[in-house]
Amino acid sequence: KREGIYWEMSPVGEGLGMSEFWLHVWMRRVAVIAAHVIAFGLTVLISLLSRPGTSEYPKCLSLLIYLLCLTEGILLFSPEGTPFCFKARRGKVRLHWFIQALALLAAATGMGFMVASKNVSERPHLATWHSLLGVGTLAANVLQAACGICLLFPKLLKLSPPRLKLYHATCGLVVYLLAIVTVVSAMFSDWFQAAVKGVMWYAFPLLPMFPALVVMNQITNAYLLCKKITT
């Protein structure tokens, strides 16, 4: 109880039989593992298709590493399955900070390559939806990181940790969805359509959607589907 408000988590598997409950658990576990595989496989596959050595390669690789780090940084807290088997939450939090710092570094590196490439080719900046989404995603991620820093000093800032965690998770979900949209928008560029043609191209924009659904399910189940009961 905090300030006259009770927070209760919706029990997983409520109303299900034992067999249905375990089937539900295993389905979620398989979905999380598939999200890991798709995020990593998409990064490797598109980095190979983007022709290493070209001017587009560093920007493409930075964007994919950014998305991969965001995915792993969130799925790190998934109870269904993570490659980082820390029992203590403190270890997960520290690794989460490290992975998110790598994500911001990758995003800043990609932004630097993009600005340098535009300057060399004398093309206008922020002339496409992809570039606008990229700048918006990076700005939102910086604000999200600032919110995460506030979690380290809740008493100093006189903030409620449960509410701050809720805001942090909600903002994180928004940032992740913006990153997914940014990656998908890059698949409509001329260089990607020249590298991937035919029926295969239609599959690529759909692949990032699966990790996005898994991340949305994890965050909403952990934070956003709480039952708020006022007394």
N, C-alpha and C positions, 0 to 999 in steps of 0.2 A: 504494500500500500504506500502511495506517495501522493501527498496533497489531496487526500480524499478520493483518489482514483486507483482502481485495481486494474492491473494488466494481466490478462490470462492468455496463454498460447492455446490455439486450437489443437487438440490432440490428434496426432497423425493416425489415420486408420480408424477414426471414430465411426462406429456403425458397421464396421467390416468384421467378417469372421476371421479366424486365425489364418486359414489358408489364403484368403483374399488379402489379408494384411501383409503377409510375407511376399506374396506375388507383387503387391504394390511396392514394397521395399526394394525387391530385386529389379523391378522395372526402372525405378528411380536410380538405382546403382548403375545399371547398364547405360542409362541415359547420360549420367555424369561421366562415365568412362568414355562414351562415344563423343561427348563434348571435348574432352581432353584430346582425343585422337584427331578430331576434325580441326580443332584450333592449331595443333602442331602440324598436321598434314597439309592444311591449307597454306600455312606459312612457308613450308618447304617447297610445295608444288608451285605456288605463284612466284616465289623467288627464283626458281629455275626457269619458269616461263618468261620472266621479265628480262632475260638476256643479260647475264652478268657482264659487266664491263661497259654497259651503256649508261647514258646520263639518267635514265629512269630507274636504274637498279637501286641506287642508294635510297631514293625517296620511297620506292615500293617496299624495300626491305625494312626500312625504319617504321613504316606504317604497319606492316605485318607483325613486327616484333612488339610494337605498341599494343596491338590488339591481343596478341598471345599473352603478354604480361598482364594485361587487364583481366583476361579470362582466368589465368592461373591464380592471380591475386585474389579473385573472388571465390573461385571454386576451392581454394585452400581451406575455407571454412565449411565446406560441404560435409555433412555427416555421412553421406552415401559412399564417398570414395575420393581420395586425393592421393597423389604420389608422394606427398610430404607427410609422413606418419609421425607427427608430433602429438604426444599425449597432452602436454600442457598448452593451454591457450596462449600463454605468454610467448611461447616459441612461434606459434602461428602468427601472432600479431607482429612480431619482429620480422618474420619472413615476408609478411604482407607489406610492411613498410619498405623492405628492400626491393621487392618485385615492383611495387608501385613507383618507386624512385627510378628503377630501370625503364618503366613505361614512359615516365615524363622525360627522361633523358633521350629515349628513342624518338619521342614526338618532337622534342626540340631539335634533335639532329636532322630529322626529316624536314622540318620547317626551314632549317638553315640551308640544306641542299636545295630546297625548292626556291628560296629567295635568290640564292646564288645562280641557279639555272635561269631564272627569269631575267636577272640582271644581264647575264652573258648573252642571252638570245634577244634581249630588249623587248620582251613581251610584257604586257600589263599584269600587275599583281591582282589577286582576288577577282579574276575574270570568269571563274567557273563556279558552279555549285559545290564541286568537290573541294576547292580551296576555301570557300566560305565555311563549309561544314567543318573542315579541318581546323580552321582558326577558332571557330566556336567551340569545338570539342576540346581543344587545348586550353582555352580560357576557362571552360567549365571544370576541367580536370584540375587546374591550379586552385580554383575555389574549393573543390572537393578535398584537395590535399590540405588546404588551410583549415577546413572543417575537421579533418582527421587530426591535425595538430592540436586543435582545441580539446580533443578527447584526452590528450595527455595531461591537461591542466584544468580539469573541470571545477575543482574547488577554487583555484585562483581566479577563474573567469566567472565563478558563481553560476554555473550552468548545471542543469539536471542531466546526469550521464545517460539514463534511459532514453530521454527525449533526444539528446544529442546523437546517440547511436542510431536512433530512428531516422533523424535528418541526414546523417552521414550515409546510411544505407540507401535512402531514397535518392539522394544526390548521386551516389555511386551508380545506381541503376540508370539514371538519366544519362550520365557520362558514358556508360557502356553502350546504351542504345544509340547515342550519337556517334560513337566510334564504329558501330556496326553499319550505320547508314553511310558514314564517310567511306568505309571500305567498299561497300556495295556501289556507291557512286563512282569510285575509281574504276570499277569494272565496265563502266559505260564510256570510258575514255578511248581515244583512237588507238593508243599503243596496246591496250589490253584486247580490244576487239581484233587487232591485227595478229596478236599472239594466240588467241583462243577463238576458234571459229566453229560454226555448225552447232550441232545439238549440245556439245560439251559446254558452250558458253552459257546456255540457259541453266546449267546445273550449278555453276560457280556462284551466282548471286544468292542461290538458295542455301548453300552450305553454311555461311555465317549465321543464318537464322536459327539453326539448331542449337548451337551454344548459347545464343541469346535467349531462347526459350528456357533452357536449363538454368541460366543465371537468373532470369526473371522468376522462375519457380522457387529457386533457393531463397532469394531475397524476400519475396512476398510471404513465403511460409515462415521465415525466421523473424521478420519485423513488421510487415505491413498487414498481416491478417490477424493481428492481435484483437482480442475482444476487450473493448473498453467499457467497463462497468462503473458507473458513477454511483457514489453512495451519498 
